[in-house]
Amino acid sequence: NNDILHEIFTWLRPHVLHDDPTPEEEERRKDARQDLLSMALVCKTFSEHALDALWRELDDLLPVMQLFTESHDLEGDGITVGGLAGGLAGGQDVSHFNHLISEHEWTRFRHYARRVRIIRSSGFGTFEASMLLHLGRRNIGKALFPFTPTLEDVKLEFCGETWSGTENIESPAIARKVRDYAVQLCLSTVCSNVPELRLLTITGLGRISSLAPLLPCAHLEELHVQDAVLGPRSLRTLASIDSLHELDMSFELTDYEFSSCSGLTNLRSLSLSGPMYQIPTILDMVSSTHVRTVRIADPSNKATYKECTECVQVASKFPLLDEFFLVADNGFSFSESLDGPHFVNTSVPLTELIRPLLRHRSLRTLSISRWQPGGFGFSDADVETLATAWPGIVTLMLAVNRAEAVPSLNALVVLARSCPALRTLELPSITIASAEQLRPPDPPPPLSRRVSSRGRVTPTPLYENDQTL
């Protein structure tokens, strides 16, 4: 009975691995796959059910890629240079490889692809992206994995902008257009095949004219984009992806003028890495009232105090803000004057930088990492201000260079009394006036026990002159 066999092989599926599996778990999963393969070779009746269980979940695209190679690397996990794999690895145009995929290989691919339900990590590199582009064309736009309800983790990695013929002044512009077309086509191919996509990671995106290929992914919840150069059109498309819950992006905006746009209405976590003066543009774009975590970083080492203050001010607009992180150093700070720019080496109060956040009584995590000439002034009164504003704070990390004004040991007492949930603390510095402040208080004198005439035990001072009970 097919139903009984289906139920039996369902229980024989390999266990799903966690993010950091142990060697024992990996070995058990490998053994389970080997058992299914052995059962598939027993008889034709077992074969269909065993193959369904074996191909239902893939850890990556390697088994799929191996379907298009005439020979396999039996010793390792890679694909030997031969057939389509060798041609694509050689850097030739993917459109030249129609003749390298035989009808037998194409039939074999469709035979197994229809069994795939989940691909844990696609890991699209240069080879995989080129392969899928070609397969998408050959399949006339139809889904390559027709019964795949979701790809849990798709990773796209693009190379940089390259061109040949540098003597032609138009070559760089043409190369950018060709690359943009290739990136758009690759995104369209992937997103159209996995409309239930939940998490997407794109590395090396570079300059792209539009993010419209992402729109078919109506269930996209997490988007991680690295090294993106965004224009107004891309930014408007990004704002329209209202399904996003988490956005992690390292970016740079083009020099075009950006008109105001709003969106990302369901965002809960926002991580931005880029020029500090451009980050408020992205923050202004987010109209979600559910944002709880904001991470801001400027790796350029040029973020000014004014730019940081503006970012903190804009980030404070989120009413449910629970965690705030700022990483922005400035090795050189200049001020404009009639005589031109000159070096500034004056301290600024730390509380002025984070003052917009003081109204968020529910703040649980605050992490500020910044070095700038002159340092930050931070006194006992400032510590008391923070403790009063955030009584439930759990993590307070102020990794800044100090100025003349620094808190004393009394600041720790204030934090201990006002913030009972505090678990992690980092302050710029602590002033210790004398070694006496570090000496622990004297313990109370021991008490002796005296039995009264009525049989009661009453504590009495051990020393006659001590009246303390």
Secondary structure, DSSP 8 states (H G I E B T S, - for coil): -HHHHHHHHHHTS-----SS--HHHHHHHHHHHHHHHHHHTT-HHHHHHHHHHHHSEESSSHHHHHTT-SS--SSSSS--S-HHHHHHHTT--GGGGGGGS-HHHHHHHHHHHTT--EES---B-HHHHHHHHHHHHHTTT--SSTT--EES-EEEE------S-TTSTTHHHHHHHHHHHHHHHHHHHHHHH-TT--EEEEEEEEEES--GGGTT-TT--EEEEEEEEE-HHHHHHHHT-TT-SEEEEEEEE-SS------B-TT--EEEEES-TTTHHHHHHHB--S---EEEEEETTSB--HHHHHHHHHHHTT-TT--EEEEEE-BS--EE--TT--EE----EEHHHHHGGGGG-TT--EEEEEE--TT-EE--HHHHHHHHHH-TT--EEEEEE-B-S---BTHHHHHHHHH-TT--EEE-S--B---GGGGS-------EEEEE-TTS-EEEEESSTT----
